[in-house]
C-alpha cells in the first residue's frame, strides 16, 4: 500500500533527481563560465530543495525534520554567497572564456 | 542512534537508488574538473560535489535510519562553503596580485 505522503515523497525526490541531472548537464554543456555557474547554483539548489521537501514526510521526529531544513538553509546561504564570489573572480579573469 | 522515520522497506530502496543516481550525476559533473578551462570551472565542479553529496547523504540517512549521517551532511554543508570561500579568496586572488599592487601604488 502506498500512502499519499509516500507518493508525494516519490514525486518530489524524482523531481529533485531531475534537477540534479539538469545541473550536471548544464555544467558540462553550457559555453562559458557565467552560464555554467547559473546552471550549477540554481538547478542544484532546487534539486536539493526538492529532495529535502520529499524527505520531510518520511520523518517522524520534529528535531530530525528541523535538521533537514537547517541543512537546506545552510546550503542555500552558502551557495548564494559562493556564486557571487566565483562570478566576480571569473569576471576579473577576463569574461569567463 | 537511530533516526525515527516512518518509511517502509520499498521506500528505503527507492531512497537508496535516488542517492545512487545523485552520486552518479556528481561523478559525471566531475568531468568539468578535468576539462577546465579556468580555475573558476574547477571550483564550480567542487561546488557541485558539495551540493550533490549533501543531497545523497540526506537520502542515505533517511533510507538507512542512521542519525549520524545527517550530522555528516550538516558538516559537509559547512565545510564545502568554507572550502569555496577560501579558494576564491586565496587561490584565485594570486593571479590578481600584480594588478592589486599597481592599484595600491
N, CA and C atoms of all chains as a GROMACS GRO file, in nm:
protein
  606
    1UNK      N    1   0.084  -0.120   0.000
    1UNK     CA    2   0.000   0.000   0.000
    1UNK      C    3   0.088   0.125   0.000
    2UNK      N    4   0.059   0.215  -0.089
    2UNK     CA    5   0.134   0.341  -0.094
    2UNK      C    6   0.042   0.453  -0.046
    3UNK      N    7   0.086   0.524   0.055
    3UNK     CA    8   0.004   0.633   0.108
    3UNK      C    9   0.027   0.759   0.026
    4UNK      N   10  -0.057   0.858   0.051
    4UNK     CA   11  -0.046   0.985  -0.022
    4UNK      C   12   0.088   1.052   0.008
    5UNK      N   13   0.131   1.043   0.135
    5UNK     CA   14   0.258   1.105   0.173
    5UNK      C   15   0.375   1.039   0.101
    6UNK      N   16   0.370   0.905   0.089
    6UNK     CA   17   0.477   0.836   0.017
    6UNK      C   18   0.480   0.879  -0.129
    7UNK      N   19   0.359   0.892  -0.187
    7UNK     CA   20   0.351   0.934  -0.326
    7UNK      C   21   0.410   1.073  -0.344
    8UNK      N   22   0.379   1.162  -0.248
    8UNK     CA   23   0.435   1.297  -0.251
    8UNK      C   24   0.586   1.292  -0.243
    9UNK      N   25   0.638   1.207  -0.153
    9UNK     CA   26   0.784   1.195  -0.138
    9UNK      C   27   0.848   1.148  -0.268
   10UNK      N   28   0.787   1.044  -0.329
   10UNK     CA   29   0.845   0.990  -0.452
   10UNK      C   30   0.846   1.095  -0.562
   11UNK      N   31   0.734   1.170  -0.574
   11UNK     CA   32   0.728   1.272  -0.678
   11UNK      C   33   0.833   1.381  -0.654
   12UNK      N   34   0.845   1.428  -0.529
   12UNK     CA   35   0.939   1.537  -0.501
   12UNK      C   36   1.082   1.491  -0.520
   13UNK      N   37   1.116   1.370  -0.475
   13UNK     CA   38   1.254   1.323  -0.487
   13UNK      C   39   1.288   1.295  -0.633
   14UNK      N   40   1.192   1.244  -0.710
   14UNK     CA   41   1.218   1.224  -0.853
   14UNK      C   42   1.242   1.359  -0.921
   15UNK      N   43   1.162   1.461  -0.882
   15UNK     CA   44   1.186   1.594  -0.936
   15UNK      C   45   1.324   1.647  -0.897
   16UNK      N   46   1.365   1.622  -0.772
   16UNK     CA   47   1.497   1.664  -0.728
   16UNK      C   48   1.606   1.598  -0.810
   17UNK      N   49   1.591   1.468  -0.836
   17UNK     CA   50   1.690   1.397  -0.918
   17UNK      C   51   1.697   1.457  -1.058
   18UNK      N   52   1.579   1.497  -1.112
   18UNK     CA   53   1.580   1.558  -1.244
   18UNK      C   54   1.659   1.688  -1.244
   19UNK      N   55   1.644   1.768  -1.137
   19UNK     CA   56   1.718   1.895  -1.134
   19UNK      C   57   1.866   1.874  -1.112
   20UNK      N   58   1.904   1.766  -1.038
   20UNK     CA   59   2.047   1.734  -1.029
   20UNK      C   60   2.100   1.699  -1.168
   21UNK      N   61   2.022   1.623  -1.245
   21UNK     CA   62   2.062   1.589  -1.382
   21UNK      C   63   2.078   1.716  -1.465
   22UNK      N   64   1.979   1.809  -1.450
   22UNK     CA   65   1.985   1.933  -1.528
   22UNK      C   66   2.110   2.014  -1.491
   23UNK      N   67   2.143   2.018  -1.360
   23UNK     CA   68   2.260   2.093  -1.319
   23UNK      C   69   2.388   2.036  -1.377
   24UNK      N   70   2.399   1.902  -1.376
   24UNK     CA   71   2.519   1.840  -1.431
   24UNK      C   72   2.530   1.862  -1.581
   25UNK      N   73   2.417   1.845  -1.652
   25UNK     CA   74   2.420   1.865  -1.797
   25UNK      C   75   2.457   2.010  -1.829
   26UNK      N   76   2.401   2.105  -1.749
   26UNK     CA   77   2.434   2.245  -1.771
   26UNK      C   78   2.581   2.273  -1.748
   27UNK      N   79   2.636   2.216  -1.641
   27UNK     CA   80   2.777   2.238  -1.611
   27UNK      C   81   2.866   2.183  -1.722
   28UNK      N   82   2.824   2.072  -1.783
   28UNK     CA   83   2.907   2.011  -1.886
   28UNK      C   84   2.888   2.074  -2.023
   29UNK      N   85   2.766   2.124  -2.053
   29UNK     CA   86   2.735   2.162  -2.190
   29UNK      C   87   2.733   2.312  -2.216
   30UNK      N   88   2.714   2.394  -2.112
   30UNK     CA   89   2.700   2.538  -2.137
   30UNK      C   90   2.834   2.599  -2.180
   31UNK      N   91   2.830   2.708  -2.260
   31UNK     CA   92   2.952   2.754  -2.326
   31UNK      C   93   3.049   2.834  -2.239
   32UNK      N   94   3.004   2.917  -2.145
   32UNK     CA   95   3.104   2.995  -2.070
   32UNK      C   96   3.079   2.989  -1.920
   33UNK      N   97   3.166   3.055  -1.846
   33UNK     CA   98   3.167   3.037  -1.700
   33UNK      C   99   3.036   3.085  -1.636
   34UNK      N  100   2.980   3.195  -1.688
   34UNK     CA  101   2.861   3.250  -1.622
   34UNK      C  102   2.740   3.158  -1.638
   35UNK      N  103   2.721   3.104  -1.759
   35UNK     CA  104   2.606   3.017  -1.779
   35UNK      C  105   2.624   2.886  -1.702
   36UNK      N  106   2.749   2.839  -1.693
   36UNK     CA  107   2.773   2.718  -1.613
   36UNK      C  108   2.740   2.744  -1.467
   37UNK      N  109   2.781   2.861  -1.419
   37UNK     CA  110   2.752   2.897  -1.280
   37UNK      C  111   2.602   2.906  -1.257
   38UNK      N  112   2.532   2.961  -1.355
   38UNK     CA  113   2.386   2.972  -1.348
   38UNK      C  114   2.323   2.834  -1.334
   39UNK      N  115   2.366   2.740  -1.422
   39UNK     CA  116   2.310   2.605  -1.416
   39UNK      C  117   2.340   2.539  -1.282
   40UNK      N  118   2.464   2.555  -1.239
   40UNK     CA  119   2.508   2.485  -1.119
   40UNK      C  120   2.435   2.535  -0.995
   41UNK      N  121   2.439   2.668  -0.972
   41UNK     CA  122   2.390   2.716  -0.844
   41UNK      C  123   2.238   2.716  -0.836
   42UNK      N  124   2.171   2.732  -0.948
   42UNK     CA  125   2.024   2.735  -0.939
   42UNK      C  126   1.966   2.595  -0.944
   43UNK      N  127   2.005   2.519  -1.047
   43UNK     CA  128   1.942   2.388  -1.064
   43UNK      C  129   1.976   2.293  -0.950
   44UNK      N  130   2.101   2.296  -0.904
   44UNK     CA  131   2.139   2.202  -0.799
   44UNK      C  132   2.072   2.236  -0.666
   45UNK      N  133   2.058   2.365  -0.637
   45UNK     CA  134   1.991   2.401  -0.512
   45UNK      C  135   1.845   2.366  -0.516
   46UNK      N  136   1.785   2.380  -0.634
   46UNK     CA  137   1.644   2.340  -0.647
   46UNK      C  138   1.633   2.189  -0.629
   47UNK      N  139   1.730   2.114  -0.683
   47UNK     CA  140   1.730   1.969  -0.664
   47UNK      C  141   1.738   1.933  -0.517
   48UNK      N  142   1.829   1.999  -0.445
   48UNK     CA  143   1.843   1.971  -0.302
   48UNK      C  144   1.715   2.009  -0.227
   49UNK      N  145   1.654   2.122  -0.267
   49UNK     CA  146   1.531   2.165  -0.201
   49UNK      C  147   1.421   2.061  -0.220
   50UNK      N  148   1.407   2.009  -0.342
   50UNK     CA  149   1.302   1.910  -0.367
   50UNK      C  150   1.330   1.781  -0.292
   51UNK      N  151   1.459   1.742  -0.281
   51UNK     CA  152   1.493   1.622  -0.206
   51UNK      C  153   1.457   1.640  -0.058
   52UNK      N  154   1.488   1.758  -0.003
   52UNK     CA  155   1.457   1.783   0.138
   52UNK      C  156   1.306   1.783   0.160
   53UNK      N  157   1.232   1.850   0.069
   53UNK     CA  158   1.086   1.853   0.083
   53UNK      C  159   1.028   1.713   0.071
   54UNK      N  160   1.088   1.631  -0.017
   54UNK     CA  161   1.040   1.494  -0.030
   54UNK      C  162   1.071   1.409   0.090
   55UNK      N  163   1.182   1.439   0.160
   55UNK     CA  164   1.219   1.358   0.276
   55UNK      C  165   1.139   1.396   0.400
   56UNK      N  166   1.091   1.521   0.407
   56UNK     CA  167   1.022   1.567   0.528
   56UNK      C  168   0.905   1.479   0.571
   57UNK      N  169   0.816   1.434   0.480
   57UNK     CA  170   0.705   1.349   0.526
   57UNK      C  171   0.751   1.213   0.579
   58UNK      N  172   0.877   1.174   0.548
   58UNK     CA  173   0.925   1.043   0.593
   58UNK      C  174   0.977   1.048   0.736
   59UNK      N  175   0.998   1.167   0.791
   59UNK     CA  176   1.050   1.178   0.927
   59UNK      C  177   0.935   1.176   1.026
   60UNK      N  178   0.958   1.116   1.143
   60UNK     CA  179   0.854   1.122   1.245
   60UNK      C  180   0.892   1.216   1.360
   61UNK      N  181   1.022   1.242   1.378
   61UNK     CA  182   1.061   1.334   1.483
   61UNK      C  183   1.073   1.476   1.431
   62UNK      N  184   1.029   1.571   1.512
   62UNK     CA  185   1.035   1.711   1.469
   62UNK      C  186   1.180   1.758   1.462
   63UNK      N  187   1.264   1.708   1.553
   63UNK     CA  188   1.403   1.754   1.560
   63UNK      C  189   1.480   1.717   1.432
   64UNK      N  190   1.464   1.591   1.388
   64UNK     CA  191   1.536   1.548   1.268
   64UNK      C  192   1.486   1.624   1.145
   65UNK      N  193   1.354   1.649   1.140
   65UNK     CA  194   1.299   1.725   1.028
   65UNK      C  195   1.355   1.867   1.028
   66UNK      N  196   1.367   1.926   1.148
   66UNK     CA  197   1.423   2.061   1.156
   66UNK      C  198   1.568   2.060   1.112
   67UNK      N  199   1.639   1.950   1.140
   67UNK     CA  200   1.780   1.942   1.098
   67UNK      C  201   1.792   1.937   0.946
   68UNK      N  202   1.700   1.863   0.882
   68UNK     CA  203   1.698   1.860   0.735
   68UNK      C  204   1.681   2.001   0.680
   69UNK      N  205   1.584   2.075   0.735
   69UNK     CA  206   1.559   2.210   0.685
   69UNK      C  207   1.680   2.299   0.712
   70UNK      N  208   1.746   2.276   0.826
   70UNK     CA  209   1.865   2.355   0.860
   70UNK      C  210   1.976   2.333   0.757
   71UNK      N  211   1.997   2.205   0.720
   71UNK     CA  212   2.099   2.175   0.618
   71UNK      C  213   2.066   2.249   0.489
   72UNK      N  214   1.939   2.246   0.451
   72UNK     CA  215   1.898   2.309   0.326
   72UNK      C  216   1.924   2.460   0.331
   73UNK      N  217   1.884   2.525   0.442
   73UNK     CA  218   1.903   2.669   0.454
   73UNK      C  219   2.051   2.706   0.450
   74UNK      N  220   2.133   2.624   0.516
   74UNK     CA  221   2.277   2.649   0.518
   74UNK      C  222   2.334   2.641   0.376
   75UNK      N  223   2.291   2.539   0.301
   75UNK     CA  224   2.341   2.525   0.164
   75UNK      C  225   2.294   2.641   0.077
   76UNK      N  226   2.169   2.684   0.095
   76UNK     CA  227   2.118   2.797   0.017
   76UNK      C  228   2.203   2.921   0.042
   77UNK      N  229   2.226   2.950   0.170
   77UNK     CA  230   2.302   3.069   0.207
   77UNK      C  231   2.443   3.063   0.150
   78UNK      N  232   2.510   2.949   0.170
   78UNK     CA  233   2.650   2.942   0.128
   78UNK      C  234   2.660   2.943  -0.023
   79UNK      N  235   2.569   2.877  -0.093
   79UNK     CA  236   2.587   2.873  -0.238
   79UNK      C  237   2.552   3.007  -0.301
   80UNK      N  238   2.461   3.083  -0.239
   80UNK     CA  239   2.436   3.218  -0.291
   80UNK      C  240   2.561   3.304  -0.277
   81UNK      N  241   2.628   3.295  -0.162
   81UNK     CA  242   2.749   3.375  -0.141
   81UNK      C  243   2.860   3.329  -0.235
   82UNK      N  244   2.877   3.195  -0.246
   82UNK     CA  245   2.987   3.143  -0.327
   82UNK      C  246   2.964   3.173  -0.475
   83UNK      N  247   2.837   3.172  -0.520
   83UNK     CA  248   2.810   3.203  -0.660
   83UNK      C  249   2.854   3.344  -0.694
   84UNK      N  250   2.827   3.439  -0.604
   84UNK     CA  251   2.872   3.576  -0.627
   84UNK      C  252   3.024   3.583  -0.632
   85UNK      N  253   3.091   3.514  -0.539
   85UNK     CA  254   3.238   3.520  -0.534
   85UNK      C  255   3.299   3.460  -0.660
   86UNK      N  256   3.247   3.343  -0.703
   86UNK     CA  257   3.304   3.279  -0.822
   86UNK      C  258   3.278   3.364  -0.945
   87UNK      N  259   3.158   3.423  -0.956
   87UNK     CA  260   3.128   3.505  -1.073
   87UNK      C  261   3.219   3.627  -1.078
   88UNK      N  262   3.246   3.687  -0.963
   88UNK     CA  263   3.332   3.804  -0.961
   88UNK      C  264   3.475   3.768  -1.002
   89UNK      N  265   3.524   3.655  -0.950
   89UNK     CA  266   3.661   3.618  -0.986
   89UNK      C  267   3.669   3.577  -1.133
   90UNK      N  268   3.561   3.517  -1.188
   90UNK     CA  269   3.561   3.483  -1.330
   90UNK      C  270   3.562   3.610  -1.415
   91UNK      N  271   3.492   3.713  -1.370
   91UNK     CA  272   3.492   3.839  -1.446
   91UNK      C  273   3.629   3.904  -1.442
   92UNK      N  274   3.696   3.898  -1.328
   92UNK     CA  275   3.829   3.957  -1.319
   92UNK      C  276   3.928   3.884  -1.408
   93UNK      N  277   3.906   3.754  -1.426
   93UNK     CA  278   3.999   3.677  -1.508
   93UNK      C  279   3.971   3.692  -1.656
   94UNK      N  280   3.871   3.774  -1.691
   94UNK     CA  281   3.852   3.803  -1.832
   94UNK      C  282   3.731   3.739  -1.893
   95UNK      N  283   3.614   3.765  -1.838
   95UNK     CA  284   3.490   3.732  -1.904
   95UNK      C  285   3.461   3.586  -1.921
   96UNK      N  286   3.511   3.504  -1.832
   96UNK     CA  287   3.469   3.365  -1.830
   96UNK      C  288   3.539   3.279  -1.932
   97UNK      N  289   3.563   3.327  -2.050
   97UNK     CA  290   3.623   3.240  -2.152
   97UNK      C  291   3.751   3.300  -2.203
   98UNK      N  292   2.280   0.600   1.717
   98UNK     CA  293   2.143   0.643   1.742
   98UNK      C  294   2.060   0.626   1.615
   99UNK      N  295   1.940   0.571   1.634
   99UNK     CA  296   1.855   0.550   1.518
   99UNK      C  297   1.772   0.674   1.490
  100UNK      N  298   1.751   0.698   1.363
  100UNK     CA  299   1.666   0.809   1.323
  100UNK      C  300   1.521   0.761   1.326
  101UNK      N  301   1.435   0.841   1.383
  101UNK     CA  302   1.293   0.800   1.386
  101UNK      C  303   1.226   0.843   1.257
  102UNK      N  304   1.203   0.746   1.167
  102UNK     CA  305   1.133   0.782   1.045
  102UNK      C  306   1.035   0.671   1.010
  103UNK      N  307   0.937   0.705   0.929
  103UNK     CA  308   0.825   0.616   0.908
  103UNK      C  309   0.827   0.551   0.770
  104UNK      N  310   0.944   0.545   0.706
  104UNK     CA  311   0.948   0.489   0.571
  104UNK      C  312   0.946   0.335   0.577
  105UNK      N  313   0.881   0.277   0.477
  105UNK     CA  314   0.878   0.130   0.468
  105UNK      C  315   0.998   0.079   0.391
  106UNK      N  316   0.999  -0.052   0.365
  106UNK     CA  317   1.115  -0.111   0.300
  106UNK      C  318   1.128  -0.069   0.154
  107UNK      N  319   1.014  -0.068   0.084
  107UNK     CA  320   1.018  -0.027  -0.057
  107UNK      C  321   1.062   0.118  -0.070
  108UNK      N  322   1.016   0.200   0.024
  108UNK     CA  323   1.054   0.341   0.022
  108UNK      C  324   1.205   0.354   0.044
  109UNK      N  325   1.259   0.273   0.136
  109UNK     CA  326   1.402   0.279   0.163
  109UNK      C  327   1.481   0.245   0.037
  110UNK      N  328   1.433   0.147  -0.038
  110UNK     CA  329   1.504   0.110  -0.161
  110UNK      C  330   1.496   0.222  -0.264
  111UNK      N  331   1.380   0.287  -0.272
  111UNK     CA  332   1.368   0.400  -0.364
  111UNK      C  333   1.465   0.511  -0.324
  112UNK      N  334   1.473   0.539  -0.194
  112UNK     CA  335   1.562   0.646  -0.147
  112UNK      C  336   1.707   0.612  -0.177
  113UNK      N  337   1.744   0.485  -0.158
  113UNK     CA  338   1.882   0.444  -0.187
  113UNK      C  339   1.915   0.459  -0.334
  114UNK      N  340   1.820   0.421  -0.422
  114UNK     CA  341   1.850   0.433  -0.565
  114UNK      C  342   1.855   0.579  -0.606
  115UNK      N  343   1.773   0.665  -0.542
  115UNK     CA  344   1.782   0.807  -0.571
  115UNK      C  345   1.919   0.862  -0.529
  116UNK      N  346   1.968   0.816  -0.412
  116UNK     CA  347   2.101   0.860  -0.368
  116UNK      C  348   2.208   0.815  -0.466
  117UNK      N  349   2.196   0.692  -0.516
  117UNK     CA  350   2.293   0.643  -0.614
  117UNK      C  351   2.289   0.726  -0.741
  118UNK      N  352   2.169   0.766  -0.782
  118UNK     CA  353   2.156   0.848  -0.903
  118UNK      C  354   2.225   0.983  -0.884
  119UNK      N  355   2.204   1.044  -0.767
  119UNK     CA  356   2.264   1.175  -0.741
  119UNK      C  357   2.417   1.164  -0.740
  120UNK      N  358   2.468   1.057  -0.679
  120UNK     CA  359   2.614   1.038  -0.678
  120UNK      C  360   2.667   1.021  -0.820
  121UNK      N  361   2.590   0.949  -0.904
  121UNK     CA  362   2.629   0.930  -1.044
  121UNK      C  363   2.635   1.064  -1.116
  122UNK      N  364   2.536   1.150  -1.090
  122UNK     CA  365   2.533   1.283  -1.152
  122UNK      C  366   2.656   1.365  -1.110
  123UNK      N  367   2.691   1.356  -0.981
  123UNK     CA  368   2.808   1.430  -0.933
  123UNK      C  369   2.934   1.378  -1.002
  124UNK      N  370   2.944   1.245  -1.018
  124UNK     CA  371   3.062   1.186  -1.082
  124UNK      C  372   3.072   1.234  -1.227
  125UNK      N  373   2.957   1.244  -1.296
  125UNK     CA  374   2.959   1.295  -1.433
  125UNK      C  375   3.002   1.441  -1.435
  126UNK      N  376   2.956   1.518  -1.335
  126UNK     CA  377   2.992   1.660  -1.330
  126UNK      C  378   3.140   1.681  -1.306
  127UNK      N  379   3.207   1.583  -1.245
  127UNK     CA  380   3.350   1.598  -1.216
  127UNK      C  381   3.435   1.598  -1.342
  128UNK      N  382   3.376   1.559  -1.458
  128UNK     CA  383   3.449   1.570  -1.584
  128UNK      C  384   3.493   1.715  -1.606
  129UNK      N  385   3.414   1.809  -1.554
  129UNK     CA  386   3.446   1.950  -1.571
  129UNK      C  387   3.578   1.987  -1.502
  130UNK      N  388   3.614   1.913  -1.397
  130UNK     CA  389   3.743   1.938  -1.331
  130UNK      C  390   3.857   1.908  -1.428
  131UNK      N  391   3.843   1.800  -1.505
  131UNK     CA  392   3.949   1.762  -1.598
  131UNK      C  393   3.952   1.856  -1.718
  132UNK      N  394   3.835   1.899  -1.766
  132UNK     CA  395   3.833   1.978  -1.889
  132UNK      C  396   3.863   2.124  -1.867
  133UNK      N  397   3.843   2.172  -1.745
  133UNK     CA  398   3.869   2.312  -1.717
  133UNK      C  399   3.768   2.404  -1.781
  134UNK      N  400   3.804   2.510  -1.857
  134UNK     CA  401   3.943   2.552  -1.881
  134UNK      C  402   3.998   2.638  -1.768
  135UNK      N  403   3.914   2.711  -1.698
  135UNK     CA  404   3.966   2.804  -1.597
  135UNK      C  405   3.960   2.743  -1.458
  136UNK      N  406   4.016   2.816  -1.363
  136UNK     CA  407   4.007   2.770  -1.225
  136UNK      C  408   3.865   2.782  -1.173
  137UNK      N  409   3.790   2.881  -1.224
  137UNK     CA  410   3.654   2.901  -1.177
  137UNK      C  411   3.568   2.778  -1.208
  138UNK      N  412   3.591   2.717  -1.328
  138UNK     CA  413   3.514   2.597  -1.363
  138UNK      C  414   3.546   2.483  -1.269
  139UNK      N  415   3.673   2.469  -1.235
  139UNK     CA  416   3.711   2.359  -1.145
  139UNK      C  417   3.649   2.380  -1.008
  140UNK      N  418   3.644   2.506  -0.968
  140UNK     CA  419   3.581   2.535  -0.839
  140UNK      C  420   3.433   2.505  -0.843
  141UNK      N  421   3.370   2.532  -0.960
  141UNK     CA  422   3.227   2.502  -0.972
  141UNK      C  423   3.201   2.353  -0.959
  142UNK      N  424   3.292   2.270  -1.014
  142UNK     CA  425   3.273   2.126  -1.001
  142UNK      C  426   3.284   2.085  -0.855
  143UNK      N  427   3.372   2.151  -0.779
  143UNK     CA  428   3.380   2.121  -0.636
  143UNK      C  429   3.252   2.162  -0.565
  144UNK      N  430   3.194   2.273  -0.610
  144UNK     CA  431   3.067   2.316  -0.552
  144UNK      C  432   2.956   2.216  -0.581
  145UNK      N  433   2.958   2.163  -0.705
  145UNK     CA  434   2.861   2.060  -0.742
  145UNK      C  435   2.879   1.936  -0.655
  146UNK      N  436   3.005   1.901  -0.629
  146UNK     CA  437   3.034   1.787  -0.541
  146UNK      C  438   2.973   1.810  -0.403
  147UNK      N  439   2.986   1.934  -0.352
  147UNK     CA  440   2.930   1.963  -0.220
  147UNK      C  441   2.779   1.948  -0.218
  148UNK      N  442   2.710   2.014  -0.313
  148UNK     CA  443   2.564   2.010  -0.312
  148UNK      C  444   2.513   1.868  -0.336
  149UNK      N  445   2.574   1.799  -0.434
  149UNK     CA  446   2.528   1.664  -0.465
  149UNK      C  447   2.553   1.567  -0.352
  150UNK      N  448   2.669   1.579  -0.288
  150UNK     CA  449   2.699   1.486  -0.179
  150UNK      C  450   2.606   1.510  -0.061
  151UNK      N  451   2.571   1.636  -0.035
  151UNK     CA  452   2.478   1.663   0.075
  151UNK      C  453   2.342   1.601   0.045
  152UNK      N  454   2.293   1.617  -0.079
  152UNK     CA  455   2.166   1.556  -0.116
  152UNK      C  456   2.170   1.405  -0.102
  153UNK      N  457   2.279   1.343  -0.150
  153UNK     CA  458   2.291   1.198  -0.143
  153UNK      C  459   2.298   1.151   0.002
  154UNK      N  460   2.370   1.228   0.086
  154UNK     CA  461   2.381   1.190   0.228
  154UNK      C  462   2.246   1.198   0.299
  155UNK      N  463   2.167   1.302   0.266
  155UNK     CA  464   2.035   1.313   0.329
  155UNK      C  465   1.948   1.195   0.290
  156UNK      N  466   1.950   1.161   0.160
  156UNK     CA  467   1.871   1.046   0.114
  156UNK      C  468   1.917   0.919   0.185
  157UNK      N  469   2.050   0.903   0.196
  157UNK     CA  470   2.107   0.784   0.258
  157UNK      C  471   2.070   0.776   0.406
  158UNK      N  472   2.071   0.894   0.474
  158UNK     CA  473   2.040   0.896   0.617
  158UNK      C  474   1.899   0.846   0.642
  159UNK      N  475   1.803   0.893   0.561
  159UNK     CA  476   1.665   0.850   0.583
  159UNK      C  477   1.645   0.705   0.539
  160UNK      N  478   1.716   0.663   0.433
  160UNK     CA  479   1.699   0.526   0.384
  160UNK      C  480   1.750   0.425   0.485
  161UNK      N  481   1.865   0.453   0.548
  161UNK     CA  482   1.921   0.356   0.642
  161UNK      C  483   1.876   0.381   0.785
  162UNK      N  484   1.827   0.504   0.814
  162UNK     CA  485   1.785   0.533   0.950
  162UNK      C  486   1.899   0.566   1.044
  163UNK      N  487   2.016   0.594   0.990
  163UNK     CA  488   2.129   0.633   1.075
  163UNK      C  489   2.126   0.783   1.100
  164UNK      N  490   2.112   0.822   1.224
  164UNK     CA  491   2.103   0.965   1.255
  164UNK      C  492   2.236   1.036   1.233
  165UNK      N  493   2.347   0.961   1.248
  165UNK     CA  494   2.478   1.026   1.239
  165UNK      C  495   2.504   1.079   1.099
  166UNK      N  496   2.445   1.013   0.996
  166UNK     CA  497   2.470   1.056   0.859
  166UNK      C  498   2.415   1.197   0.836
  167UNK      N  499   2.306   1.231   0.906
  167UNK     CA  500   2.254   1.368   0.897
  167UNK      C  501   2.357   1.469   0.944
  168UNK      N  502   2.428   1.434   1.052
  168UNK     CA  503   2.531   1.525   1.102
  168UNK      C  504   2.646   1.536   1.003
  169UNK      N  505   2.677   1.424   0.934
  169UNK     CA  506   2.781   1.430   0.831
  169UNK      C  507   2.740   1.528   0.722
  170UNK      N  508   2.612   1.524   0.681
  170UNK     CA  509   2.564   1.616   0.577
  170UNK      C  510   2.574   1.760   0.625
  171UNK      N  511   2.539   1.784   0.750
  171UNK     CA  512   2.546   1.919   0.806
  171UNK      C  513   2.691   1.969   0.806
  172UNK      N  514   2.784   1.881   0.848
  172UNK     CA  515   2.925   1.920   0.850
  172UNK      C  516   2.976   1.948   0.710
  173UNK      N  517   2.934   1.864   0.613
  173UNK     CA  518   2.978   1.883   0.475
  173UNK      C  519   2.926   2.015   0.420
  174UNK      N  520   2.803   2.052   0.458
  174UNK     CA  521   2.748   2.180   0.413
  174UNK      C  522   2.835   2.295   0.461
  175UNK      N  523   2.878   2.289   0.588
  175UNK     CA  524   2.966   2.393   0.641
  175UNK      C  525   3.101   2.392   0.571
  176UNK      N  526   3.159   2.271   0.557
  176UNK     CA  527   3.295   2.261   0.504
  176UNK      C  528   3.303   2.304   0.358
  177UNK      N  529   3.201   2.266   0.277
  177UNK     CA  530   3.210   2.300   0.135
  177UNK      C  531   3.197   2.450   0.117
  178UNK      N  532   3.117   2.516   0.202
  178UNK     CA  533   3.109   2.661   0.194
  178UNK      C  534   3.244   2.724   0.223
  179UNK      N  535   3.309   2.677   0.331
  179UNK     CA  536   3.437   2.736   0.367
  179UNK      C  537   3.544   2.703   0.263
  180UNK      N  538   3.539   2.583   0.205
  180UNK     CA  539   3.637   2.546   0.102
  180UNK      C  540   3.626   2.642  -0.016
  181UNK      N  541   3.502   2.667  -0.062
  181UNK     CA  542   3.485   2.754  -0.179
  181UNK      C  543   3.530   2.896  -0.148
  182UNK      N  544   3.493   2.947  -0.030
  182UNK     CA  545   3.528   3.085   0.002
  182UNK      C  546   3.679   3.099   0.015
  183UNK      N  547   3.744   3.000   0.079
  183UNK     CA  548   3.889   3.006   0.093
  183UNK      C  549   3.956   3.000  -0.044
  184UNK      N  550   3.903   2.916  -0.132
  184UNK     CA  551   3.961   2.904  -0.267
  184UNK      C  552   3.952   3.037  -0.340
  185UNK      N  553   3.832   3.097  -0.339
  185UNK     CA  554   3.815   3.224  -0.410
  185UNK      C  555   3.904   3.331  -0.351
  186UNK      N  556   3.915   3.334  -0.218
  186UNK     CA  557   3.992   3.441  -0.154
  186UNK      C  558   4.142   3.429  -0.182
  187UNK      N  559   4.194   3.307  -0.185
  187UNK     CA  560   4.339   3.293  -0.192
  187UNK      C  561   4.388   3.241  -0.327
  188UNK      N  562   4.334   3.129  -0.376
  188UNK     CA  563   4.388   3.071  -0.499
  188UNK      C  564   4.359   3.160  -0.620
  189UNK      N  565   4.237   3.210  -0.632
  189UNK     CA  566   4.206   3.293  -0.747
  189UNK      C  567   4.270   3.431  -0.735
  190UNK      N  568   4.290   3.477  -0.614
  190UNK     CA  569   4.346   3.610  -0.593
  190UNK      C  570   4.491   3.617  -0.638
  191UNK      N  571   4.561   3.501  -0.642
  191UNK     CA  572   4.702   3.501  -0.675
  191UNK      C  573   4.727   3.559  -0.814
  192UNK      N  574   4.633   3.529  -0.908
  192UNK     CA  575   4.651   3.583  -1.042
  192UNK      C  576   4.644   3.734  -1.042
  193UNK      N  577   4.568   3.789  -0.949
  193UNK     CA  578   4.543   3.932  -0.949
  193UNK      C  579   4.646   4.010  -0.869
  194UNK      N  580   4.739   3.940  -0.805
  194UNK     CA  581   4.828   4.007  -0.711
  194UNK      C  582   4.903   4.124  -0.772
  195UNK      N  583   4.962   4.112  -0.895
  195UNK     CA  584   5.034   4.228  -0.952
  195UNK      C  585   4.941   4.346  -0.976
  196UNK      N  586   4.818   4.318  -1.025
  196UNK     CA  587   4.723   4.427  -1.051
  196UNK      C  588   4.689   4.500  -0.923
  197UNK      N  589   4.667   4.420  -0.817
  197UNK     CA  590   4.633   4.482  -0.690
  197UNK      C  591   4.746   4.573  -0.644
  198UNK      N  592   4.870   4.526  -0.667
  198UNK     CA  593   4.984   4.608  -0.625
  198UNK      C  594   4.987   4.739  -0.703
  199UNK      N  595   4.956   4.731  -0.836
  199UNK     CA  596   4.955   4.853  -0.915
  199UNK      C  597   4.846   4.948  -0.869
  200UNK      N  598   4.729   4.888  -0.836
  200UNK     CA  599   4.620   4.972  -0.789
  200UNK      C  600   4.659   5.046  -0.662
  201UNK      N  601   4.732   4.975  -0.576
  201UNK     CA  602   4.768   5.036  -0.448
  201UNK      C  603   4.871   5.146  -0.469
  202UNK      N  604   4.958   5.130  -0.573
  202UNK     CA  605   5.067   5.228  -0.591
  202UNK      C  606   5.015   5.361  -0.648
   0.00000   0.00000   0.00000
